[in-house]
Each structure stands twice: as C-alpha cells, then as structure tokens.
C-alpha cells in the first residue's frame, strides 16, 4: 500500500530534521570547538565518531595494566594515566580530547587549576555524573549541584567539624585495636605476611560504621559487600561512553545493578529508622549529627528520608574506599623507606610511649607522621583527576573557554611534575612538607575551594591514629610477593594487593 503524499512528506521532513540535528551535534559543534582551540594553539588526538577517543583510552588502560612495573618505584603516572601522558607528549601539556562528543581540555597548570576550583562566580561546576555512578554514591553531596548541593552541605558540614571528629578518635582506636590484636596473635611465632589492601578495607569499613552510624563492621557487613559488587558492575559501565536510556534496558548486568541498589537502600532505611532516636540522642556520630542538624532546618529545607539514605551511601563508599587506599599506600611507603618508618616510630613513641593510649589532643604533635601522610597523598592521591564543566563562555588565564567544555585536572600528573616539585619529584621525601607544603598550589589530593572534600580532616585524623598504633607494635617490610602495579579504579589502588611483612616489636 502506497503512503499518502502528505504522510510521506512529513516522514521525510522528520528524517531530515533528525539528520540535521545529528550533523549539528556530531560534526558542526565538535568542528567549531576544535577550530576554536586550534586558534589558541591547543590541539589533540583526532575525534573519532561516535565514541570520541574513549576506545583509545580503554586500549591505553588495558595495555598499561597488562604489565606490572619492574620495581617498586614512584614514577608510575604513565601506567595510571597512559592516554594523558601519550597525548601531552604529542600535543603539549594543555591538550583537547573527546569522550563521546564531550570535549575535555586537559589543564595541568596549578595557577589555572586554582582559578577553576576557587572560581567564585559559578563559571565552573561539577559535571553531571554518569547516572550509573549514582548507584554507588546516590544523590549525595559528592554528585549534587546548585541549590540542592548548598542545602545538603549546610546540613552535613557541621558533622565534620574538628571538635566532633576529635570525639570520634576513641571509635577509630577501638576499631584499630581489634585489627592489631589479631595481628599480635598471628605474629606470635614470628613474622607474618598480610595483604594491607584487604586489611585496611575491613578496618576502614569498621571505622566508618562506628563513626558514621555508631555500629560496627559486622552490622554493616552486608552493605559493604553489596557496595563492592556494585563497584565492579558500575566500573564496567563507566569505562565506555554512556548511551542515554541504556540503564533502563533489562540486561543481565542492569538487573543485577537494580537488585543490589534496591537491597542497599532497604538496609539503610532499616538502619536509619531503627536507630534514629538513639543516634539523635547520642549525636556523636556522623549520622546522628546530620539528623540533629536536619531537624533544626525549616520543614521545607529538611532532607527527606531518601536524601538521608543517599548521604549514607556516600558515607559508606567514600569513607571506606578513600581511607582504605590512603592507608594502604602509606604503609607500603613506610615499609619500603625504612628510615622514615624509624623517624615516624620515634615520634609516635615520644608522644604516646610504647603502650600509651592514642588521644585526640596529642595527635597534633605528630609532625613527622603528618609529613609522611601528606607525601603519601602527593605520590598516591586517592583521586587521580578532577573534572569541571564550563557553565558559560569564560576566560581562564589567556584561554577563552566555550560553555559545555569540560576541564580535566590531572591531580596525579601535577603531583608528579618535576617542574613544580623539583628533580626529586619521584622520590619519597616527606621533608618537603616540613613547613606545610613547598608548593600548595600544586598539592590538592582532596580538591580545593567550595567543593573540597568535607571528609579530609576525618581522613587525616584516621591516618594518624592507625599509623601511630601500627608503629607502636610492629615494624614493616615490603613482602617478596608484592608486585607494584598502581591502577585507577574509583580510587588509586594496588592491582595485585599490598603484601607487607609484620614484625612484632619486642
């Protein structure tokens, strides 16, 4: 049956409109953006539609992760950010590449990074997360924007005040004591090899359970187990260009993601409902403090139960993942660099003694330990890059940036830049932080500005507590089985674990 002429014409017009829209989005806009930056002396790898340079990034990552480093050294940026190192060697430090049709401008210059992160006019905003990322962190503070982000931050921030964190030190000590008691038993007959990566993920889970919820690891164990399953599934999706609507298709992996998400949210609702009054009365854990602050808000400004669930997901994921890897790299560095292990232990013993109890007020005296922690964060930052979206046409230094471009801030590359840190940039040298930071503009492991990680004081306090308690009882060596292979997951992790040998001090 022939189509009526009018219907045929309408169909052709619709197809023509779709074709024109595709040409505009996939050819015209990218061409103009490339031309715009070429005029400013910036180029990059050619755009390959429809995935941009995403497939190249995946190929670079697979090739890099196929081979561990030949020795334990700290010059590893090319393994973690191989695409960035390759393209900047060809096109210069500021280069343009594409993730799908999304242009990303790499900016490794500290003065420009500060401009981006400290911008007071709202010219730069956190990009919208891939919707699948929200399965890990929910619609929590980390992924929010605009007025909702401001409202959540106002309610949550007081819980992370330094005085409240000092009140959580006893919980950190209790969790660490449980791990060390087990280590003491296991080293009763001599040195013992342990995987610090696994040990610290269990420990960080226990600490965040106590400090955030007033419970222990066993109570939150199911949630952590589900979060780890979800992390694996989400990472598989994040390494490819997101296709709008794909998350709603009932594929086998999507169904598994939905099942895990539903169970996590259900468990968190039960935890919140069952402990709400108890937490509000005690108010010395993050959830209790958040609930108390929430109750003080005007009714229309309060967070709903589902918003609180989202923030709890962020506590669980960020609080465990970031700190566990931070502790892992610090212990590995101390095990490799025995002279700094001795210096840090001498300081800990001078402050707390061989069997002394760790207290919040005395942690401020640990200057060497703090230097070690900062140098660990410089060499092995949890996040290896940040992204910000240009919200309106703006100037950045001598550059003009059109709205819609993402700026790519390579934390790891900046932390390892010899031009910024000197010829010993790849050496473990905590002394560079003896007066705070020799280069504060080039050191931002927790970000900076209004979106700086609100948990940074909590993470540093936890680091001081755990490292001090370990050094009181053990000396550390890198195990012969350790294979040095840093790799980026959601945070920077050791690909094959972090095997260290514990020697109990006499």
N, C-alpha and C positions, 0 to 999 in steps of 0.2 A: 504493500500500500504506500503510495507516494505521500510525502509530507506536504501539507498546505504551504504555499509560498510564504505566508506571514510567519508561520512557526519555524520554517527553515531559516528565514532571515533573522529571526530572534535568536535561534541557536547559534548561527554564525557570528552574530554580534556578541553573544556571551563568550564564545570561544575566543574571539578577537580580543575582548576585554581581558580575559584570563591570560592570553598570550602577552598582551601589552604589559599587564601587571608583572608577569614573570620576567620579561625583558627589563622592566624598570628596577625590580628588586635584585635580580641576579646578575645583571650586566651594567645597567646605567649607573646605579648608585656605587657599586664597587669600582667601576672605571673612574668615576669622578673622585672618589676618596683616594684611590691610588695616585691620580693626577695631582690632587691637592697636596699630598705629602711629597711627591717627587719634586714639586716646585720648591719645597723646603729642604731638599737634599736627603729625604728619607725614602728608602726602598725596602724590599724584602722579597721573600720567595713568591713565585707567581701563584695567583689564585687559580685553584682547580675546582671547578664546579662539579657537583653541588656541595661538596664537603670542605671546601677551602683547603687548608693544609692539615686537617685533622688526621687523615690517613698517614701522612708523613710523620706527624707527631707520634702516633701509635707505633709506627715502624721504628722510629728512632728509639722509643722507650723499650720496645721488645729486644732490639739489638743490644742496648746498653745493659739490660737486666739479664741477658743470656750469659754474661761473663762477670764473675766477681773481680774485685780489684786484686792485683797480685800481692799486695802487702797492706798492712793496717797503716794507712796514711790519711791525711785530711784534705788532699787535693782531689775531690771527687765530684765537683759541680757538673762535669761532663757526663757523669753517669746518671745524675738525677734530673738535670735539665739539658739533655743532649740536643734537642731541637734548638733551644735558645743559644747554646754555645756554637752550634754549627752555623746558624743564620747570622748571629752577630759577627762571627769571623768573616763572613762573606759580605755583609751589608752594613756593618758598623753597629755600635752599641745600641743606638736607637733604630729599631727596625720594625716594619709593619708585617704582620702575618694574619692569617684568617682561620677562624674556627667556624666552619659552615660559611654563612655570609656575614658573620660578625667580625669586623676588623679589630685587631688587637695591636696596640702600639707599645712596644717594649721600651720602658724608661728606667735605666739603671743609675741615673744621676741623683745623688742624695738631695741636692738643692731642689730639684724638680719633684722628687718624691715627697719632700716636706710640703711643697706647695700644694700637692694633690691631697695629702692626708690631713693637712691643717687648714685647708680652704674653708673660710667662714661663710661663704656666700651660697653654698649648696650647689656649686658647679660640678662637683663630683659625688656620685652616690654609689653605694654597693650595688652591683648588677643583680638583677633578679636571678635567684638560684634556679638551676635545673629543677623542675618540680620533683624529680626523684630524690634530690638531696634532702628534701623536707621529710622524707621517711626516716632520716637519721636524726635531724635536729628539730623537726616540727616547724611551726611558725613561731619559733623562739627568737630571742633578741638578736642572735647572730645573723639571721636571714631577713629581719624586718627592715622596713624603710619608712621614712616620713613620720607622720604624726603618731602612728601606731608604735613605731620604734621608740619615739620620745616618751610615750606613755609607759611602755614596758620598762624602759631604762630608769625612769623616775621611780618606779615601784621597786625594781630589783636592786639598783645600785647601793642603797643603804645597807643591804645584807652583806656587801663585800667591803664594808668599812674596816680599816685596820684593827680597830678595837674588837670588832666581832670576830675577825679572823684570829686574833690572839686567843680569844675564848675557845677556838676550835683546835688549838695546839694539843690539848690533852687527848682529843679524839685521834689526831694524827699519831701521837705517841702510842696510844693503845693499839692501833692497827699495826704499827711497825713492830711493836713488841711481839705480837703474835707471829709475824714472819721470822723475826730473829730467834725466838725460842725454838722454832722448828729448825732453823739453820744450826743452832748450837747443838741440838741432838744429832743432826746429820753429819756434823764435823767432829763428833766425839772420838772417832777413831782416826782422824787425820783430815787432810784437805778434801774438799768436796767441790765438784763441778756443778754449777747450776746455770740455767738459762735466765739471765737477768731480765730479758724481754718478757718472758712468761711470768716470772716472779713479780715484776713491777706492775703488770696489768692486773694481777689479782690484788696486789696491795693497793693500787690506785682505786680499784673498784671498791674495796673495803673502806678506804678513806673517804671517797666521795659519798658512799652510802651513809657513813656516820656524820660527816659534816653537812651534807645536804638534807638528809632525811632522819638522822638520829637512829638509824638502824645499822645492821652490819651486812657484810658481803653476802652471807647466806640468804638473807631476806631479799636482797636484790639480785641474787644469782641468776634467776630465770630471765630477768630483764636484760642483764648484761649478755647472757648467752644469745638471746634473740637479737640484740643490737649488733653483735659480732656477725651473726648470719646475715643481717640486713646490710651491714657494711660491705660484705663481699658481693652481694647482689647489686647494690647500688653502684659500686665501683665499676662493675662490668658495664653498666649502662652509661656512666659518666665519661667513659673513655671513647665514646662515639658521639657524633652530633645528635642532639635531641630532636626527634621528629614530633611536632605538636600533635597531641592526642594519642601518641603511642602508649602512654602509661595506662590508658583506659582499655586497651585491647587485651583480652583474657589469655595471653600467652602463659606458658607454664611458669616462667620466671616472674611475670607480673602477678599471677595468682599467689605465688609464694610470698612476694613482697606485700601483697594485701593482707595475707593471713598473719604475717609477722607484725605488721603495723597494727592490725586490729587487736592482737593479743597484748602487745606492749601498752597500747593506750588503755586497755581494760585493766591490766595490772596496776598501772599508775593511778587510774581513777580509784581503785580499791585502796591503794596505799594512802592517797590523799584523803579520801573520805574517812578511812579508819583512824587516821592519826591527826586529823585537822585540829581538834580541840587540844589534844596533847601537845602538838607542835606549837600552837599559838601560845600555850601557857609557858612552855619552856623557852621558846623563841631564841635558842642558841644554836640553831642550825639554819641553813640557807632557806629551806622551805618554810620553816616557822617564821623567820624574819620577813620573808616575802609575803606570807599570808597576813602577818600583822600589818605590814605597810599597805597591803591591798585593802584591808578593812578600813584604813584611815582615809582612803580616797572617797571622793563623792561617788555615789552609786553608779552614775553613768560613766565614770572613769575607771571603775574597777575591772580587773581581768576576770574573765569567765573561767569556769572550771576547765574547759577545753584549752584556754590560753595558758592556764597554770600547768596543765599536762604537757603542753608544748615546751614550756620553760624547763620542766623536769627532764624532758628528753634531752634538752641542751645540756643541763647539768650532768646527766649520765654520760652522754657521749663526749662532750668537750672536756669535762672534768677528769674523766678516766684516760681518754686517748692522748691528750696533750701531755699530761703529767707523767704518765707511764713511759712515754718515749723520751721525754726530757730526762727522767731519772736513769733510763737505760743508757743513753749516750754519756751521761755524766759518770756513771760507774765504769763504763768501758774506758773512758778517757783517763780516769784515775788509775785504773788497772794497768793501762799502757804507760802512763807517765808517773812512775813510782816516786819521783822527787816531789811532785805536787801532792801526791797521796800522803806522803810523810808530813809535808808542811800543813796540810789541812787537818790531819790527825793531831798533830802537836797543838794546833789552835783549839780544836774541839776539847782535847784533854785539859788544856789550860783553863778553859771556860767552865766545863762541866765535870771534869775528872773522869776516871776510868769507868766508874759505875754510877756517875751522877745522873740525876733526872733532868731531862730536857725541859726547860721552861721558856715561856714566850718572851719574857723580858730580856733574857740573856742572849736570845738569838741575834739581836742587833750587834753583839760583839764579834760575830763570826765574819770578819772582813775577808779572810783568805777563802773561806768556803763560798762566800758571795762572789768573789772574783772567779772562782772555779765554775760556779753555776753560770755566770754571765758568759764566760769563754765557751762553755759548752753550748749555750744558746746561740752564740755567734757562729761557731763551726757547724752545729747541727740544729738549726731552728726548727721547731715543730711544723710551721707552715713555710713552704719554700717560695711562695709568691702570693701576692695580693692582686685583686682586680678592682678597678673603679670605672664606672660608666660616666662619660661626659654628658651632662644633662642639658647643656645648651652650648652654643658656639662660644668658645672661650680662649683666652691666651694662657699659655704655660711656658714661662721663660720667653724664648724667642719664637716658640711654635704657636700656630693657631690650630685649634682642635675643633672639628665639627661635632655637633651633637650626635650621639649614638655610638661613637667610637669608644672602645674600652682601652684604658691604660693598664698595662701589665707591669707590675712592680716586682722584679725578681729578688726577693729578700736574700735567698741563698747566694746569688751571684754578687750582690752588693756586699754581703758579709765576707766574701772571699776575694774581693777586689784588691789586688796589690797596690794599685794607685791610691787607694783610700786607707789601707791598713799597713802598708809597708812591705818590704821583701819577705818578712816572716809571716805573711798572711796565712799560710797553710800549716803553721806550727801552733801547737797548743801552748799558749803563753798567757795565763791568767793575769800576769803582772800588767798587761796593757789596760786592765780595769782597776788599777790601784787607786786612781783618782776619779772613780766613777766610770767614765768611758773616754778613751782617747779620741773617739770620733762619734759623738752622739747622733749626728745626722745620718750616719751610715749604719746604725745599730737599732733595729726595730723588730725584734723577734715577736713582740706582741702587738705590732702595729703602732700607731700613734694617732693623736688627735681625738676627736669626739668618739670615734669608733674603736679606740684602743681596747684590747681585751680586758673586761672588767675583772677577770679572774687572775690577773698577773700577780697580784700580791699574795693571793692564796697559793698559786703555783710556786712562787719563790719561797714562801714560808714552808710549804710541804717539802720542797727540795732541801732546805736547810735541816729540817727535822730528820728526814730519812737518811740523808748522807751522814749527818752527825752521829746518829745512832749506829749506823753500819760501821763507821770508822772507830767507834768506841770498842767494838768487839772483834772486828775482822780486818785482815789485810787482804788485798785483792790482786790477782794476776789474770791476764788475758789467757783463756784456755787454748791449748794447742788446736782444738777443734773449731775455734772461731774463724769464720770466713767473713771478711769485710766487704759488705755489699749494701751500702745505704740505698734505699729506694723510696720513692714517694707513693704513699697510699693516700689516705686522708691527711696523714701527717708523715713526717720523715721517719722511716722505720728500718731496722736491720732485716734484710731479706731472708737470712737463714738463722735468725735468732742472735742472741748476745751471750755467748758462753764465757763465764768467768770462773776462776777457781777461788774458793773461800779458804782462808787460813785463819783459824781461831787464834786470837791473841792470848798469850799466857798471862 
